Amino acid sequence: MSIFTPTNQIRLTNVAVVRMKRGGKRFEIACYKNKVMGWRSGADKDLDEVLQTNTVFVNVSKGQVAKKDDLSKAFGTDDLTEICKQILAKGELQVSDKERHSQLEQMFRDIASIVAEKCVNPETKRPYTVSLIERAMKDVHYSVKANKSTKQQALEVIRLLKESIQIQRAHMRLRFVLPAKDGKRLKEKLKPLIKVVESEDFDDELEMVCLIDPGCFREIDEFIRCETKGKGTLEVLSLKDVEEGDERLE
């Protein structure tokens, strides 16, 4: 006995559905479970590892495939890979309440871990524990956003926590060497971007070791390369300026 399966139907199992409404119609893609959030956070970069198929559906559970004309009208293209990327980035992940709660809890922990890894108490220069950051996030009633990456949200959390606890991004330690003829002029221009000058040696050239906010690194790097026409050098000595020792703030 054979069962007729319509050609526009595809059956999939163990699937996570991402849904988007566009132009008055519903479109869905079928993804592997636990891969959607990885793609959105940047952890998973291979689309084939995320999508079960690059087919776009009207209804994944019924296996109903979207019509090509409807896709072109709604997305302005019939490139299925590009359409899948749009739905994956902006669509709504369809999960059970239990799954959603579990995912949000994991994201909450991941955000707290990133904050603890990147920040210190500015007075003691010592890092905070993840559990303390989690408590502080709960105190400010931080609500995790399922469609934003954990890195983006960690930056939001750092800004929020500054209102309730002593916290700042750990400084980067840099060494840069500038040609003698440009040394004083460039040093004055770099001053607003430098937090602390740890050492300075002006002989044949200007050599400085300093601490900066990590957010200023790209600007300093581009400035030195452009202003010295490649003759200056910049070296990262440490990504985090943290006091040595096992003690951690609780």
Solvent accessible surface area in square Angstrom, and as a share of the most:
residue,aa,sasa,rsa
1,M,233,1.04
2,S,108,0.70
3,I,146,0.74
4,F,172,0.72
5,T,76,0.44
6,P,50,0.32
7,T,139,0.81
8,N,81,0.41
9,Q,46,0.20
10,I,62,0.32
11,R,161,0.59
12,L,50,0.25
13,T,113,0.66
14,N,110,0.56
15,V,37,0.21
16,A,9,0.07
17,V,23,0.13
18,V,0,0.00
19,R,74,0.27
20,M,20,0.09
21,K,154,0.65
22,R,73,0.27
23,G,72,0.69
24,G,83,0.80
25,K,101,0.43
26,R,74,0.27
27,F,2,0.01
28,E,5,0.02
29,I,0,0.00
30,A,0,0.00
31,C,0,0.00
32,Y,93,0.35
33,K,86,0.37
34,N,130,0.67
35,K,59,0.25
36,V,3,0.02
37,M,31,0.14
38,G,13,0.12
39,W,53,0.19
40,R,37,0.13
41,S,37,0.24
42,G,32,0.31
43,A,84,0.65
44,D,34,0.18
45,K,164,0.70
46,D,75,0.39
47,L,24,0.12
48,D,116,0.60
49,E,93,0.42
50,V,0,0.00
51,L,12,0.06
52,Q,39,0.17
53,T,33,0.19
54,N,72,0.37
55,T,24,0.14
56,V,1,0.01
57,F,0,0.00
58,V,57,0.33
59,N,21,0.11
60,V,5,0.03
61,S,90,0.58
62,K,113,0.48
63,G,0,0.00
64,Q,65,0.29
65,V,43,0.25
66,A,9,0.07
67,K,145,0.61
68,K,134,0.57
69,D,101,0.52
70,D,29,0.15
71,L,7,0.03
72,S,44,0.28
73,K,171,0.72
74,A,17,0.13
75,F,19,0.08
76,G,69,0.67
77,T,39,0.23
78,D,75,0.39
79,D,72,0.37
80,L,65,0.32
81,T,55,0.32
82,E,75,0.34
83,I,0,0.00
84,C,0,0.00
85,K,82,0.35
86,Q,44,0.19
87,I,0,0.00
88,L,0,0.00
89,A,51,0.40
90,K,151,0.64
91,G,7,0.07
92,E,111,0.50
93,L,19,0.09
94,Q,53,0.23
95,V,28,0.16
96,S,58,0.38
97,D,117,0.61
98,K,173,0.73
99,E,64,0.29
100,R,85,0.31
101,H,114,0.51
102,S,63,0.41
103,Q,44,0.19
104,L,52,0.26
105,E,78,0.35
106,Q,83,0.37
107,M,13,0.06
108,F,27,0.11
109,R,110,0.40
110,D,53,0.28
111,I,0,0.00
112,A,0,0.00
113,S,48,0.31
114,I,29,0.14
115,V,0,0.00
116,A,5,0.04
117,E,108,0.48
118,K,73,0.31
119,C,1,0.01
120,V,1,0.00
121,N,18,0.09
122,P,37,0.23
123,E,134,0.60
124,T,58,0.34
125,K,51,0.22
126,R,49,0.18
127,P,18,0.11
128,Y,12,0.05
129,T,18,0.10
130,V,55,0.31
131,S,53,0.34
132,L,23,0.12
133,I,0,0.00
134,E,36,0.16
135,R,125,0.45
136,A,7,0.06
137,M,0,0.00
138,K,126,0.54
139,D,107,0.55
140,V,43,0.25
141,H,161,0.72
142,Y,22,0.08
143,S,81,0.53
144,V,22,0.13
145,K,81,0.34
146,A,44,0.34
147,N,103,0.53
148,K,62,0.26
149,S,15,0.10
150,T,18,0.10
151,K,135,0.57
152,Q,97,0.43
153,Q,0,0.00
154,A,2,0.02
155,L,80,0.40
156,E,34,0.15
157,V,1,0.00
158,I,7,0.04
159,R,148,0.54
160,L,66,0.33
161,L,0,0.00
162,K,110,0.47
163,E,150,0.67
164,S,64,0.41
165,I,45,0.23
166,Q,96,0.43
167,I,9,0.04
168,Q,44,0.19
169,R,59,0.22
170,A,2,0.02
171,H,19,0.09
172,M,15,0.07
173,R,61,0.22
174,L,0,0.00
175,R,75,0.28
176,F,0,0.00
177,V,29,0.17
178,L,1,0.00
179,P,25,0.15
180,A,41,0.32
181,K,171,0.72
182,D,21,0.11
183,G,0,0.00
184,K,150,0.64
185,R,108,0.39
186,L,0,0.00
187,K,43,0.18
188,E,100,0.45
189,K,107,0.45
190,L,1,0.00
191,K,107,0.45
192,P,112,0.71
193,L,33,0.16
194,I,22,0.11
195,K,118,0.50
196,V,72,0.41
197,V,68,0.39
198,E,79,0.35
199,S,57,0.37
200,E,81,0.36
201,D,84,0.44
202,F,88,0.37
203,D,109,0.57
204,D,121,0.63
205,E,82,0.37
206,L,0,0.00
207,E,64,0.29
208,M,1,0.00
209,V,22,0.13
210,C,0,0.00
211,L,8,0.04
212,I,0,0.00
213,D,44,0.23
214,P,27,0.17
215,G,63,0.61
216,C,31,0.19
217,F,59,0.25
218,R,183,0.67
219,E,100,0.45
220,I,0,0.00
221,D,36,0.19
222,E,82,0.37
223,F,43,0.18
224,I,2,0.01
225,R,128,0.47
226,C,92,0.55
227,E,59,0.27
228,T,5,0.03
229,K,174,0.74
230,G,56,0.54
231,K,146,0.62
232,G,9,0.08
233,T,80,0.46
234,L,41,0.20
235,E,85,0.38
236,V,59,0.34
237,L,63,0.31
238,S,34,0.22
239,L,126,0.63
240,K,80,0.34
241,D,17,0.09
242,V,40,0.23
243,E,87,0.39
244,E,154,0.69
245,G,56,0.54
246,D,141,0.73
247,E,106,0.48
248,R,113,0.41
249,L,39,0.20
250,E,139,0.62
